[in-house]
Amino acid sequence: MSENKIIATNRKAYHDYFLYDIQEAGIALTGTEIKSVRAGRVNLRDSYVQIRNGEAWLMNVHIAPYAAGSGANPNPRRDRKLLLHRREIARLQSAVQEKGFTIVPLRLYLKDNRAKVEVALARGKKLYDKREALARKEAQRLVEREMKDRRR
């Protein structure tokens, strides 16, 4: 089994959404883009997945131009095609249309030297949900701090 090298994580998605169905998708990149990805020059913030004409597209992901590349570097925020099976795309599309979900990328990583993106069906959190999650996290930190102090 090969180890996945995580390139970028969309931490904001974990904060802003309830995540439901997580799956892996390939991503179609050009030559200089994959070199930039391997260098870790990717930003997933404010990115999302859109389904058009039966194809899934990764929107608003910033992959910085490759410094050693020629002047033919593509637009850093261009739409990139996701490689998913037709059935998977249809299932995602029906959830987005009927149930009010959106599709967000969570992580971009290298698996067997290929760029993969982890996408999830997501439903937006309300402000009180975010506050509740922060309060739970803070309470957990306090408990861990107390346990650590008692061990000393």
VOROMI-22396 format. One record per atom (N, C-alpha, C): x, y, z; atom name. Coordinates in Angstrom, 3 decimals, decimal comma. Each point is the difference from the previous one (the first is absolute). Layout:
<recs>
@east: X | north: Y | up: Z | a: CA
...
</recs>
This chain:
<recs>
@east: 0,839 | north: -1,190 | up: 0,000 | a: N
@east: -0,839 | north: 1,190 | up: 0,000 | a: CA
@east: 0,880 | north: 1,248 | up: 0,000 | a: C
@east: -0,348 | north: 0,927 | up: -0,862 | a: N
@east: 0,799 | north: 1,213 | up: -0,110 | a: CA
@east: -0,523 | north: 1,060 | up: 0,962 | a: C
@east: 0,867 | north: 0,900 | up: 0,349 | a: N
@east: -0,364 | north: 1,082 | up: 0,913 | a: CA
@east: -0,413 | north: 1,226 | up: -0,805 | a: C
@east: -1,051 | north: 0,669 | up: 0,447 | a: N
@east: -0,476 | north: 1,214 | up: -0,666 | a: CA
@east: 0,744 | north: 1,202 | up: 0,556 | a: C
@east: 0,496 | north: 0,850 | up: -0,897 | a: N
@east: 0,672 | north: 1,226 | up: 0,412 | a: CA
@east: -1,001 | north: 1,146 | up: -0,135 | a: C
@east: -0,457 | north: 0,513 | up: 1,131 | a: N
@east: -1,008 | north: 1,061 | up: -0,009 | a: CA
@east: 0,658 | north: 1,309 | up: -0,429 | a: C
@east: -0,568 | north: 0,611 | up: -1,017 | a: N
@east: 0,525 | north: 1,253 | up: -0,547 | a: CA
@east: -0,725 | north: 1,194 | up: 0,600 | a: C
@east: -1,334 | north: -0,050 | up: 0,018 | a: N
@east: -0,791 | north: 1,128 | up: 0,510 | a: CA
@east: -1,257 | north: -0,525 | up: 0,671 | a: C
@east: -0,435 | north: 0,700 | up: 1,040 | a: N
@east: -1,217 | north: -0,344 | up: 0,717 | a: CA
@east: -0,904 | north: 1,225 | up: 0,045 | a: C
@east: -1,290 | north: -0,224 | up: -0,190 | a: N
@east: -0,981 | north: 1,077 | up: 0,055 | a: CA
@east: -0,571 | north: 0,050 | up: 1,418 | a: C
@east: 0,726 | north: 0,630 | up: 0,912 | a: N
@east: -0,414 | north: 0,037 | up: 1,409 | a: CA
@east: -1,296 | north: 0,772 | up: 0,180 | a: C
@east: -0,235 | north: 0,974 | up: -0,854 | a: N
@east: -1,210 | north: 0,801 | up: 0,094 | a: CA
@east: -1,247 | north: -0,851 | up: -0,269 | a: C
@east: 0,121 | north: -1,005 | up: -0,849 | a: N
@east: -1,144 | north: -0,870 | up: -0,301 | a: CA
@east: -0,434 | north: -0,773 | up: 1,236 | a: C
@east: 0,967 | north: -0,444 | up: 0,805 | a: N
@east: -0,333 | north: -0,737 | up: 1,217 | a: CA
@east: -0,730 | north: 0,900 | up: 0,997 | a: C
@east: 0,272 | north: 1,294 | up: -0,048 | a: N
@east: -0,612 | north: 0,954 | up: 0,919 | a: CA
@east: -1,371 | north: 0,456 | up: -0,493 | a: C
@east: -0,153 | north: 0,183 | up: -1,307 | a: N
@east: -1,207 | north: 0,603 | up: -0,549 | a: CA
@east: -1,089 | north: -0,983 | up: -0,407 | a: C
@east: 0,323 | north: -1,297 | up: -0,089 | a: N
@east: -0,959 | north: -0,966 | up: -0,529 | a: CA
@east: -0,104 | north: -1,246 | up: 0,865 | a: C
@east: -1,181 | north: -0,630 | up: -0,047 | a: N
@east: -0,161 | north: -1,375 | up: 0,478 | a: CA
@east: 0,358 | north: -0,870 | up: -1,196 | a: C
@east: 0,924 | north: -0,929 | up: 0,169 | a: N
@east: 0,474 | north: -0,825 | up: -1,112 | a: CA
@east: -0,652 | north: -1,370 | up: 0,053 | a: C
@east: -0,461 | north: -0,481 | up: -1,143 | a: N
@east: -0,720 | north: -1,264 | up: -0,029 | a: CA
@east: 0,720 | north: -1,085 | up: -0,797 | a: C
@east: -0,059 | north: 0,035 | up: -1,298 | a: N
@east: 0,520 | north: -1,081 | up: -0,827 | a: CA
@east: 1,360 | north: 0,404 | up: -0,565 | a: C
@east: 1,066 | north: -0,570 | up: 0,534 | a: N
@east: 1,352 | north: 0,361 | up: -0,423 | a: CA
@east: 0,495 | north: -1,046 | up: -0,988 | a: C
@east: 0,565 | north: 0,474 | up: -1,133 | a: N
@east: 0,553 | north: -0,930 | up: -0,971 | a: CA
@east: 1,210 | north: 0,614 | up: -0,698 | a: C
@east: 0,760 | north: -0,879 | up: -0,623 | a: N
@east: 1,238 | north: 0,395 | up: -0,673 | a: CA
@east: -0,261 | north: 0,174 | up: -1,488 | a: C
@east: 0,632 | north: 1,017 | up: -0,582 | a: N
@east: -0,125 | north: 0,239 | up: -1,437 | a: CA
@east: 1,366 | north: 0,362 | up: -0,557 | a: C
@east: 0,245 | north: -0,405 | up: -1,224 | a: N
@east: 1,206 | north: 0,438 | up: -0,688 | a: CA
@east: -0,217 | north: 1,413 | up: -0,500 | a: C
@east: 1,074 | north: 0,647 | up: -0,400 | a: N
@east: -0,099 | north: 1,374 | up: -0,493 | a: CA
@east: 0,884 | north: 0,131 | up: -1,234 | a: C
@east: -0,546 | north: 0,586 | up: -1,056 | a: N
@east: 0,725 | north: 0,172 | up: -1,256 | a: CA
@east: 0,828 | north: 1,279 | up: 0,073 | a: C
@east: 1,321 | north: -0,143 | up: -0,051 | a: N
@east: 0,908 | north: 1,145 | up: 0,098 | a: CA
@east: 0,931 | north: 0,027 | up: -1,207 | a: C
@east: 0,551 | north: 1,175 | up: -0,280 | a: N
@east: 1,018 | north: 0,109 | up: -1,047 | a: CA
@east: 1,365 | north: -0,306 | up: 0,615 | a: C
@east: 1,019 | north: -0,060 | up: -0,828 | a: N
@east: 1,346 | north: -0,360 | up: 0,462 | a: CA
@east: 0,571 | north: 0,941 | up: 1,045 | a: C
@east: -0,130 | north: 1,310 | up: -0,227 | a: N
@east: 0,568 | north: 0,931 | up: 0,973 | a: CA
@east: -0,843 | north: 0,054 | up: 1,265 | a: C
@east: -1,301 | north: -0,275 | up: -0,111 | a: N
@east: -0,853 | north: 0,010 | up: 1,190 | a: CA
@east: 0,374 | north: -1,122 | up: 0,958 | a: C
@east: 0,268 | north: -1,173 | up: -0,512 | a: N
@east: 0,347 | north: -1,121 | up: 0,884 | a: CA
@east: 1,337 | north: 0,269 | up: 0,689 | a: C
@east: 0,905 | north: 0,685 | up: -0,679 | a: N
@east: 1,274 | north: 0,351 | up: 0,642 | a: CA
@east: -0,226 | north: 0,995 | up: 1,134 | a: C
@east: -0,921 | north: 0,931 | up: -0,205 | a: N
@east: -0,341 | north: 0,961 | up: 1,046 | a: CA
@east: -0,695 | north: -0,696 | up: 1,163 | a: C
@east: -0,853 | north: -0,983 | up: -0,306 | a: N
@east: -0,681 | north: -0,762 | up: 1,049 | a: CA
@east: 1,030 | north: -0,753 | up: 0,830 | a: C
@east: 0,942 | north: -0,644 | up: -0,659 | a: N
@east: 1,042 | north: -0,741 | up: 0,728 | a: CA
@east: 0,829 | north: 0,912 | up: 0,878 | a: C
@east: 0,125 | north: 1,267 | up: -0,402 | a: N
@east: 0,731 | north: 0,985 | up: 0,808 | a: CA
@east: -0,867 | north: 0,545 | up: 1,135 | a: C
@east: -1,278 | north: -0,379 | up: 0,031 | a: N
@east: -0,887 | north: 0,413 | up: 1,080 | a: CA
@east: -0,585 | north: 1,377 | up: -0,156 | a: C
@east: -0,049 | north: 0,519 | up: -1,211 | a: N
@east: -0,466 | north: 1,367 | up: -0,222 | a: CA
@east: -1,474 | north: 0,018 | up: -0,425 | a: C
@east: -0,863 | north: -0,490 | up: 0,913 | a: N
@east: -1,436 | north: -0,137 | up: -0,275 | a: CA
@east: -0,793 | north: 0,619 | up: 1,139 | a: C
@east: -1,113 | north: 0,650 | up: -0,343 | a: N
@east: -0,897 | north: 0,567 | up: 0,998 | a: CA
@east: -1,427 | north: -0,437 | up: -0,323 | a: C
@east: -0,639 | north: -0,718 | up: 0,925 | a: N
@east: -1,365 | north: -0,509 | up: -0,191 | a: CA
@east: -1,075 | north: 0,894 | up: 0,600 | a: C
@east: 0,394 | north: 1,090 | up: 0,641 | a: N
@east: -0,986 | north: 0,862 | up: 0,667 | a: CA
@east: -0,992 | north: 0,557 | up: -1,014 | a: C
@east: -1,277 | north: 0,013 | up: 0,365 | a: N
@east: -1,094 | north: 0,519 | up: -0,831 | a: CA
@east: -0,194 | north: -0,775 | up: -1,298 | a: C
@east: 0,486 | north: -1,221 | up: -0,058 | a: N
@east: -0,193 | north: -0,798 | up: -1,202 | a: CA
@east: -1,232 | north: -0,886 | up: 0,151 | a: C
@east: -0,510 | north: -0,455 | up: -1,115 | a: N
@east: -1,197 | north: -0,833 | up: -0,002 | a: CA
@east: -0,018 | north: -0,836 | up: -1,272 | a: C
@east: -0,952 | north: -0,934 | up: -0,075 | a: N
@east: -0,142 | north: -0,855 | up: -1,170 | a: CA
@east: -1,342 | north: 0,323 | up: -0,645 | a: C
@east: 0,019 | north: 0,111 | up: -1,316 | a: N
@east: -1,219 | north: 0,277 | up: -0,754 | a: CA
@east: -0,163 | north: -1,090 | up: -1,047 | a: C
@east: -1,237 | north: -0,419 | up: -0,226 | a: N
@east: -0,255 | north: -1,031 | up: -1,004 | a: CA
@east: -0,657 | north: 0,664 | up: -1,204 | a: C
@east: 0,678 | north: -0,116 | up: -1,159 | a: N
@east: -0,489 | north: 0,578 | up: -1,249 | a: CA
@east: 0,062 | north: -1,056 | up: -1,089 | a: C
@east: -1,079 | north: -0,168 | up: -0,722 | a: N
@east: -0,066 | north: -0,929 | up: -1,133 | a: CA
@east: 0,475 | north: -1,399 | up: 0,363 | a: C
@east: -0,369 | north: -0,466 | up: 1,181 | a: N
@east: 0,374 | north: -1,353 | up: 0,411 | a: CA
@east: 1,450 | north: -0,163 | up: 0,402 | a: C
@east: 0,712 | north: 1,099 | up: 0,191 | a: N
@east: 1,401 | north: -0,049 | up: 0,424 | a: CA
@east: 0,166 | north: 0,827 | up: 1,268 | a: C
@east: 0,889 | north: -0,443 | up: 0,874 | a: N
@east: 0,280 | north: 0,723 | up: 1,237 | a: CA
@east: 1,211 | north: 0,897 | up: -0,214 | a: C
@east: -0,105 | north: 1,251 | up: 0,417 | a: N
@east: 1,076 | north: 0,978 | up: -0,165 | a: CA
@east: 0,375 | north: 0,586 | up: 1,356 | a: C
@east: 1,284 | north: 0,085 | up: 0,244 | a: N
@east: 0,537 | north: 0,610 | up: 1,213 | a: CA
@east: 0,206 | north: 1,480 | up: -0,289 | a: C
@east: -0,686 | north: 0,844 | up: 0,756 | a: N
@east: -0,014 | north: 1,434 | up: -0,266 | a: CA
@east: 0,772 | north: 0,757 | up: 1,087 | a: C
@east: 0,650 | north: 1,083 | up: -0,420 | a: N
@east: 0,580 | north: 0,976 | up: 0,917 | a: CA
@east: 1,145 | north: -0,555 | up: 0,852 | a: C
@east: 0,692 | north: -1,021 | up: -0,467 | a: N
@east: 1,190 | north: -0,499 | up: 0,691 | a: CA
@east: 1,204 | north: 0,738 | up: -0,578 | a: C
@east: 0,829 | north: 0,531 | up: 0,879 | a: N
@east: 1,176 | north: 0,740 | up: -0,461 | a: CA
@east: 1,212 | north: -0,916 | up: 0,014 | a: C
@east: 0,523 | north: -0,286 | up: -1,187 | a: N
@east: 1,269 | north: -0,726 | up: -0,134 | a: CA
@east: 0,972 | north: 1,001 | up: -0,598 | a: C
@east: 0,991 | north: 0,392 | up: 0,788 | a: N
@east: 0,937 | north: 1,053 | up: -0,403 | a: CA
@east: 0,757 | north: -0,411 | up: -1,258 | a: C
@east: 0,320 | north: 0,958 | up: -0,865 | a: N
@east: 0,782 | north: -0,327 | up: -1,193 | a: CA
@east: 1,359 | north: -0,584 | up: 0,384 | a: C
@east: 0,445 | north: -0,966 | up: -0,773 | a: N
@east: 1,284 | north: -0,642 | up: 0,259 | a: CA
@east: 1,116 | north: 0,958 | up: -0,387 | a: C
@east: 0,872 | north: 0,303 | up: 0,946 | a: N
@east: 1,024 | north: 1,028 | up: -0,202 | a: CA
@east: 0,955 | north: -0,345 | up: -1,139 | a: C
@east: 0,402 | north: -1,262 | up: -0,106 | a: N
@east: 0,965 | north: -0,392 | up: -1,021 | a: CA
@east: -0,673 | north: -0,324 | up: -1,335 | a: C
@east: -1,332 | north: 0,145 | up: -0,058 | a: N
@east: -0,735 | north: -0,298 | up: -1,227 | a: CA
@east: 0,144 | north: 1,114 | up: -1,010 | a: C
@east: -0,473 | north: -0,272 | up: -1,211 | a: N
@east: 0,063 | north: 1,010 | up: -1,051 | a: CA
@east: -1,085 | north: 1,042 | up: 0,239 | a: C
@east: -0,121 | north: 0,925 | up: -0,910 | a: N
@east: -1,025 | north: 1,031 | up: 0,110 | a: CA
@east: -1,389 | north: -0,554 | up: -0,279 | a: C
@east: -0,103 | north: -1,286 | up: -0,331 | a: N
@east: -1,283 | north: -0,613 | up: -0,357 | a: CA
@east: -0,706 | north: -0,595 | up: 1,214 | a: C
@east: 0,271 | north: 0,519 | up: 1,183 | a: N
@east: -0,701 | north: -0,484 | up: 1,188 | a: CA
@east: -1,484 | north: 0,329 | up: -0,118 | a: C
@east: -0,886 | north: -0,941 | up: 0,351 | a: N
@east: -1,435 | north: 0,296 | up: -0,080 | a: CA
@east: -0,434 | north: 0,939 | up: 1,120 | a: C
@east: -1,219 | north: 0,501 | up: -0,117 | a: N
@east: -0,583 | north: 0,874 | up: 1,009 | a: CA
@east: -0,012 | north: -0,728 | up: 1,348 | a: C
@east: 0,511 | north: 0,607 | up: 1,077 | a: N
@east: 0,061 | north: -0,684 | up: 1,293 | a: CA
@east: -1,365 | north: -0,406 | up: 0,561 | a: C
@east: -1,074 | north: 0,692 | up: -0,365 | a: N
@east: -1,323 | north: -0,310 | up: 0,536 | a: CA
@east: -0,931 | north: -0,631 | up: -1,044 | a: C
@east: 0,546 | north: -0,604 | up: -1,024 | a: N
@east: -0,845 | north: -0,575 | up: -1,045 | a: CA
@east: -0,805 | north: -1,187 | up: 0,538 | a: C
@east: -1,083 | north: -0,333 | up: -0,690 | a: N
@east: -0,816 | north: -1,150 | up: 0,377 | a: CA
@east: 0,745 | north: -1,272 | up: -0,397 | a: C
@east: 0,005 | north: -0,973 | up: 0,906 | a: N
@east: 0,696 | north: -1,257 | up: -0,267 | a: CA
@east: -0,984 | north: -1,156 | up: 0,096 | a: C
@east: 0,101 | north: -0,897 | up: -0,942 | a: N
@east: -0,943 | north: -1,119 | up: -0,066 | a: CA
@east: 0,347 | north: -1,048 | up: 1,050 | a: C
@east: -1,049 | north: -0,489 | up: 0,683 | a: N
@east: 0,174 | north: -1,097 | up: 0,952 | a: CA
@east: -0,295 | north: -1,315 | up: -0,707 | a: C
@east: 0,772 | north: -1,006 | up: 0,322 | a: N
@east: -0,144 | north: -1,300 | up: -0,633 | a: CA
@east: -0,801 | north: -0,909 | up: 0,927 | a: C
@east: -1,287 | north: -0,108 | up: -0,295 | a: N
@east: -0,924 | north: -0,822 | up: 0,776 | a: CA
@east: -0,800 | north: -0,874 | up: -0,967 | a: C
@east: -0,509 | north: -1,112 | up: 0,502 | a: N
@east: -0,864 | north: -0,845 | up: -0,811 | a: CA
@east: -1,343 | north: 0,685 | up: -0,200 | a: C
@east: -0,662 | north: -0,330 | up: -1,097 | a: N
@east: -1,289 | north: 0,615 | up: -0,335 | a: CA
@east: -1,016 | north: -0,191 | up: 1,117 | a: C
@east: -0,025 | north: -1,189 | up: 0,603 | a: N
@east: -0,941 | north: -0,283 | up: 1,086 | a: CA
@east: 0,266 | north: 0,894 | up: 1,205 | a: C
@east: 1,274 | north: 0,200 | up: 0,326 | a: N
@east: 0,357 | north: 0,860 | up: 1,135 | a: CA
@east: -0,437 | north: 1,443 | up: -0,263 | a: C
@east: 0,213 | north: 0,477 | up: -1,222 | a: N
@east: -0,396 | north: 1,362 | up: -0,351 | a: CA
@east: -1,511 | north: 0,147 | up: 0,085 | a: C
@east: -0,737 | north: -1,002 | up: -0,493 | a: N
@east: -1,465 | north: 0,058 | up: 0,035 | a: CA
@east: -0,512 | north: 0,022 | up: 1,436 | a: C
@east: 0,626 | north: -0,786 | up: 0,877 | a: N
@east: -0,418 | north: -0,033 | up: 1,402 | a: CA
@east: 0,256 | north: 1,343 | up: 0,679 | a: C
@east: 1,167 | north: 0,586 | up: -0,258 | a: N
@east: 0,316 | north: 1,313 | up: 0,564 | a: CA
@east: -0,961 | north: 1,066 | up: -0,525 | a: C
@east: -0,270 | north: -0,042 | up: -1,299 | a: N
@east: -0,865 | north: 0,997 | up: -0,609 | a: CA
@east: -1,415 | north: -0,078 | up: 0,558 | a: C
@east: -0,515 | north: -1,213 | up: 0,204 | a: N
@east: -1,358 | north: -0,127 | up: 0,531 | a: CA
@east: -0,072 | north: 0,521 | up: 1,436 | a: C
@east: 1,044 | north: -0,236 | up: 0,787 | a: N
@east: 0,013 | north: 0,506 | up: 1,376 | a: CA
@east: 0,046 | north: 1,527 | up: 0,018 | a: C
@east: 0,763 | north: 0,580 | up: -0,901 | a: N
@east: 0,112 | north: 1,464 | up: -0,047 | a: CA
@east: -1,323 | north: 0,619 | up: -0,425 | a: C
@east: -0,667 | north: -0,589 | up: -0,990 | a: N
@east: -1,242 | north: 0,575 | up: -0,513 | a: CA
@east: -1,168 | north: -0,187 | up: 0,961 | a: C
@east: -0,142 | north: -1,182 | up: 0,567 | a: N
@east: -1,183 | north: -0,310 | up: 0,785 | a: CA
@east: 0,117 | north: 0,406 | up: 1,465 | a: C
@east: 1,138 | north: -0,236 | up: 0,612 | a: N
@east: 0,096 | north: 0,117 | up: 1,450 | a: CA
@east: 0,736 | north: 1,246 | up: 0,480 | a: C
@east: 0,408 | north: 0,867 | up: -0,904 | a: N
@east: 0,637 | north: 1,243 | up: 0,415 | a: CA
@east: 1,423 | north: -0,147 | up: 0,501 | a: C
@east: 0,713 | north: -0,988 | up: -0,498 | a: N
@east: 1,398 | north: -0,168 | up: 0,360 | a: CA
@east: 0,869 | north: 0,791 | up: -0,966 | a: C
@east: 1,251 | north: 0,158 | up: 0,363 | a: N
@east: 1,017 | north: 0,507 | up: -0,904 | a: CA
@east: 1,157 | north: -0,993 | up: 0,046 | a: C
@east: 0,911 | north: 0,097 | up: -0,945 | a: N
@east: 1,144 | north: -0,909 | up: -0,035 | a: CA
@east: 1,255 | north: 0,835 | up: 0,214 | a: C
@east: 0,777 | north: -0,348 | up: 1,016 | a: N
@east: 1,212 | north: 0,754 | up: 0,313 | a: CA
@east: 1,213 | north: -0,931 | up: 0,021 | a: C
@east: 1,148 | north: 0,489 | up: -0,456 | a: N
@east: 1,225 | north: -0,790 | up: 0,123 | a: CA
@east: 0,559 | north: 0,139 | up: 1,415 | a: C
@east: 0,474 | north: -1,112 | up: 0,562 | a: N
@east: 0,544 | north: 0,019 | up: 1,360 | a: CA
@east: 1,520 | north: -0,028 | up: 0,004 | a: C
@east: 0,566 | north: -0,892 | up: -0,797 | a: N
@east: 1,460 | north: -0,146 | up: -0,019 | a: CA
@east: 0,462 | north: -0,248 | up: -1,429 | a: C
@east: 1,190 | north: 0,439 | up: -0,305 | a: N
@east: 0,664 | north: -0,342 | up: -1,248 | a: CA
@east: 1,275 | north: -0,722 | up: 0,394 | a: C
@east: 0,234 | north: -1,168 | up: -0,578 | a: N
@east: 1,160 | north: -0,790 | up: 0,398 | a: CA
@east: 0,524 | north: -0,801 | up: -1,176 | a: C
@east: 1,194 | north: -0,537 | up: 0,162 | a: N
@east: 0,609 | north: -0,861 | up: -1,004 | a: CA
@east: -0,130 | north: -1,443 | up: 0,458 | a: C
@east: -0,539 | north: -0,839 | up: -0,879 | a: N
@east: -0,145 | north: -1,422 | up: 0,276 | a: CA
@east: 0,581 | north: -0,734 | up: -1,192 | a: C
@east: 1,007 | north: -0,820 | up: 0,238 | a: N
@east: 0,710 | north: -0,677 | up: -1,093 | a: CA
@east: 0,455 | north: 1,000 | up: -1,061 | a: C
@east: 0,471 | north: 1,145 | up: 0,442 | a: N
@east: 0,532 | north: 1,058 | up: -0,863 | a: CA
@east: -1,059 | north: 0,648 | up: -0,894 | a: C
@east: -1,264 | north: -0,171 | up: 0,335 | a: N
@east: -1,084 | north: 0,640 | up: -0,740 | a: CA
@east: -0,744 | north: 0,946 | up: 0,951 | a: C
@east: -0,402 | north: 1,142 | up: -0,532 | a: N
@east: -0,735 | north: 0,971 | up: 0,817 | a: CA
@east: -1,435 | north: -0,478 | up: 0,178 | a: C
@east: -0,439 | north: -0,047 | up: 1,242 | a: N
@east: -1,375 | north: -0,383 | up: 0,336 | a: CA
@east: -0,584 | north: 1,093 | up: 0,871 | a: C
@east: -1,307 | north: 0,142 | up: -0,071 | a: N
@east: -0,683 | north: 0,961 | up: 0,849 | a: CA
@east: -1,130 | north: -0,743 | up: 0,708 | a: C
@east: -0,148 | north: 0,285 | up: 1,287 | a: N
@east: -1,059 | north: -0,600 | up: 0,795 | a: CA
@east: -1,150 | north: 0,995 | up: 0,035 | a: C
@east: -1,164 | north: -0,411 | up: -0,538 | a: N
@east: -1,161 | north: 0,885 | up: -0,038 | a: CA
@east: -1,086 | north: -0,557 | up: 0,906 | a: C
@east: -0,852 | north: 0,894 | up: 0,488 | a: N
@east: -1,063 | north: -0,419 | up: 0,915 | a: CA
@east: -1,294 | north: 0,732 | up: -0,321 | a: C
@east: -1,103 | north: -0,703 | up: 0,187 | a: N
@east: -1,301 | north: 0,665 | up: 0,004 | a: CA
@east: -0,081 | north: 0,762 | up: 1,309 | a: C
@east: -0,420 | north: 1,243 | up: -0,067 | a: N
@east: 0,021 | north: 0,834 | up: 1,202 | a: CA
@east: -1,254 | north: 0,848 | up: 0,082 | a: C
@east: -0,409 | north: 0,253 | up: 1,222 | a: N
@east: -1,106 | north: 0,911 | up: 0,261 | a: CA
@east: 0,527 | north: 1,082 | up: 0,935 | a: C
@east: -0,293 | north: 1,250 | up: -0,316 | a: N
@east: 0,531 | north: 1,123 | up: 0,763 | a: CA
@east: -0,453 | north: 0,023 | up: 1,440 | a: C
@east: 0,911 | north: 0,386 | up: 0,884 | a: N
@east: -0,332 | north: 0,146 | up: 1,423 | a: CA
@east: -0,571 | north: 1,383 | up: 0,248 | a: C
@east: -0,897 | north: 0,073 | up: 0,938 | a: N
@east: -0,504 | north: 1,286 | up: 0,466 | a: CA
@east: 0,994 | north: 0,540 | up: 1,038 | a: C
@east: -0,134 | north: 1,261 | up: 0,329 | a: N
@east: 0,927 | north: 0,631 | up: 0,944 | a: CA
@east: -0,016 | north: -0,706 | up: 1,346 | a: C
@east: -1,183 | north: -0,397 | up: 0,470 | a: N
@east: -0,061 | north: -0,657 | up: 1,310 | a: CA
@east: 0,647 | north: -1,381 | up: -0,039 | a: C
@east: -0,012 | north: -0,665 | up: -1,156 | a: N
@east: 0,696 | north: -1,286 | up: -0,121 | a: CA
@east: 1,511 | north: 0,200 | up: 0,132 | a: C
@east: 0,502 | north: 1,061 | up: -0,620 | a: N
@east: 1,439 | north: 0,287 | up: 0,077 | a: CA
@east: 0,409 | north: 0,324 | up: 1,433 | a: C
@east: -0,845 | north: 0,787 | up: 0,695 | a: N
@east: 0,304 | north: 0,340 | up: 1,395 | a: CA
@east: 0,003 | north: -1,239 | up: 0,877 | a: C
@east: -0,958 | north: -0,895 | up: -0,243 | a: N
@east: -0,086 | north: -1,236 | up: 0,773 | a: CA
@east: 1,247 | north: -0,864 | up: -0,218 | a: C
@east: 0,453 | north: -0,080 | up: -1,239 | a: N
@east: 1,191 | north: -0,790 | up: -0,310 | a: CA
@east: 1,231 | north: 0,604 | up: 0,683 | a: C
@east: 0,104 | north: 1,323 | up: -0,018 | a: N
@east: 1,130 | north: 0,661 | up: 0,668 | a: CA
@east: -0,042 | north: -0,231 | up: 1,508 | a: C
@east: -1,195 | north: 0,060 | up: 0,580 | a: N
@east: -0,136 | north: -0,221 | up: 1,446 | a: CA
@east: 0,397 | north: -1,437 | up: 0,356 | a: C
@east: -0,417 | north: -0,965 | up: -0,827 | a: N
@east: 0,361 | north: -1,400 | up: 0,241 | a: CA
@east: 1,520 | north: -0,194 | up: -0,084 | a: C
@east: 0,611 | north: 0,634 | up: -0,990 | a: N
@east: 1,445 | north: -0,108 | up: -0,178 | a: CA
@east: 0,746 | north: 0,604 | up: 1,189 | a: C
@east: -0,482 | north: 1,155 | up: 0,469 | a: N
@east: 0,615 | north: 0,666 | up: 1,150 | a: CA
@east: -0,136 | north: -0,849 | up: 1,257 | a: C
@east: -1,172 | north: -0,609 | up: 0,201 | a: N
@east: -0,216 | north: -0,866 | up: 1,162 | a: CA
@east: 0,941 | north: -1,200 | up: -0,053 | a: C
@east: 0,198 | north: -0,551 | up: -1,184 | a: N
@east: 0,909 | north: -1,141 | up: -0,158 | a: CA
@east: 1,430 | north: 0,409 | up: 0,342 | a: C
@east: 0,400 | north: 1,192 | up: -0,419 | a: N
@east: 1,345 | north: 0,496 | up: 0,329 | a: CA
@east: 0,185 | north: 0,134 | up: 1,508 | a: C
@east: -1,030 | north: 0,529 | up: 0,670 | a: N
@east: 0,080 | north: 0,147 | up: 1,451 | a: CA
@east: 0,136 | north: -1,350 | up: 0,690 | a: C
@east: -0,773 | north: -0,983 | up: -0,433 | a: N
@east: 0,073 | north: -1,344 | up: 0,579 | a: CA
@east: 1,396 | north: -0,582 | up: -0,201 | a: C
@east: 0,532 | north: 0,132 | up: -1,212 | a: N
@east: 1,339 | north: -0,527 | up: -0,274 | a: CA
@east: 1,058 | north: 0,707 | up: 0,829 | a: C
@east: -0,152 | north: 1,308 | up: 0,187 | a: N
@east: 0,960 | north: 0,764 | up: 0,808 | a: CA
@east: -0,037 | north: -0,464 | up: 1,456 | a: C
@east: -1,211 | north: -0,223 | up: 0,531 | a: N
@east: -0,153 | north: -0,496 | up: 1,372 | a: CA
@east: 0,628 | north: -1,381 | up: 0,164 | a: C
@east: -0,233 | north: -0,860 | up: -0,969 | a: N
@east: 0,562 | north: -1,358 | up: 0,060 | a: CA
@east: 1,529 | north: 0,054 | up: -0,020 | a: C
@east: 0,526 | north: 0,904 | up: -0,806 | a: N
@east: 1,447 | north: 0,153 | up: -0,117 | a: CA
@east: 0,576 | north: 0,509 | up: 1,331 | a: C
@east: -0,683 | north: 0,966 | up: 0,631 | a: N
@east: 0,452 | north: 0,546 | up: 1,272 | a: CA
@east: -0,057 | north: -1,044 | up: 1,110 | a: C
@east: -0,978 | north: -0,867 | up: -0,013 | a: N
@east: -0,139 | north: -1,031 | up: 1,029 | a: CA
@east: 1,078 | north: -1,075 | up: -0,113 | a: C
@east: 0,488 | north: -0,223 | up: -1,222 | a: N
@east: 1,047 | north: -1,006 | up: -0,197 | a: CA
@east: 1,337 | north: 0,451 | up: 0,584 | a: C
@east: 0,180 | north: 1,281 | up: 0,164 | a: N
@east: 1,275 | north: 0,526 | up: 0,494 | a: CA
@east: 0,166 | north: -0,208 | up: 1,447 | a: C
</recs>
